[in-house]
Amino acid sequence: MKRVVTAIVLIPFVFVLVFLPPHWQALFVVATAVVAALAGWEYLGLARALGADPPRIALVVAIFALFGASYQWPDQTAPTLGILALLLLIWCTFLSPIQRVLPDASNAVFGLLYTGFTLVSLPALRQQSNGPSLVVFLLCVVWAGDIAALYVGRAWGRHKLAPSISPNKSWEGSVASVLGSMAVAGGLLALADALATHFNTAVLSFAEDPIWYWLALAAFLNVVAQVGDLAESALKRSAGVKDSGTILPGHGGVLDRIDALLLAAPALWYVHLIHHSF
């Protein structure tokens, strides 16, 4: 019940942010940066469980700086990431005890990449001509796959997907997850067509590509999202913890909730970039 109530509260808020007018784009960037910073904070908590003590405040500042620079100078995101990573290394070099410099610096830099650089792709997607539609497509595909995997896996899961990483995940749930994502993608396309036909509105826009492209993209994003989920599970298992945090009732931490997006969001961004470069 906690899981359901949390979702009911957060999902409408997320969609309001996605569909804000263009001149409110900065608010979407700030909200995404806050999520990334919270996830980064929780990731460093995992690192602390293994004996490291990376600078949490420095990482949070670096994540906000990355989002700010990406918003102001979107073509300079990669160089900004490099500069901030070097600054985190310098911070740990001089402020961490000598025996902890390597684990502190490694975890701080990886935290910036894992939770900051990955989610920067969300504002980048949002700024495209059909940006809100792309973000909604991403979120719905990932969420639908997660829900399908949860319920089908619980009911019919027999064959373990990755027992050493996540014992509860099954191949049956994984296949259902892919099918669920594709079904929701088809539903979004039908909804977009109905809105355009009956209400003459383009709230959702997918017409520039054929249906098969979006269905294939949904399947691809689902597989990437499942890998992202397993990757975070492996990090938690390595640290010996069940959840990354407790901030979201019924869901654990922020990192637990967005682990799939951390890989799926940049995957969609790069597919979109490559697809529209030819």
Secondary structure, DSSP 8 states (H G I E B T S, - for coil): -HHHHHHHHHHHHHHHHHTS-GGGHHHHHHHHHHHHHHHHHHHHHHHHHTT----HHHHHHHHHHHHHHHHH-GGGHHHHHHHHHHHHHHHHHHHS-GGGHHHHHHHHHHHIIIIIITTTHHHHHHTSTTHHHHHHHHHHHHHHHHHHHHHHHHHH--SEEETTTEEEEEHHHHHHHHHHHHHHHHHHHHHHHHHHHHS---SS--TTS-HHHHHHHHHHHHHHHHHHHHHHHHHHHHHT-S-S-SSBTTTBSHHHHHHHHHHHHHHHHHHHHHHTT-
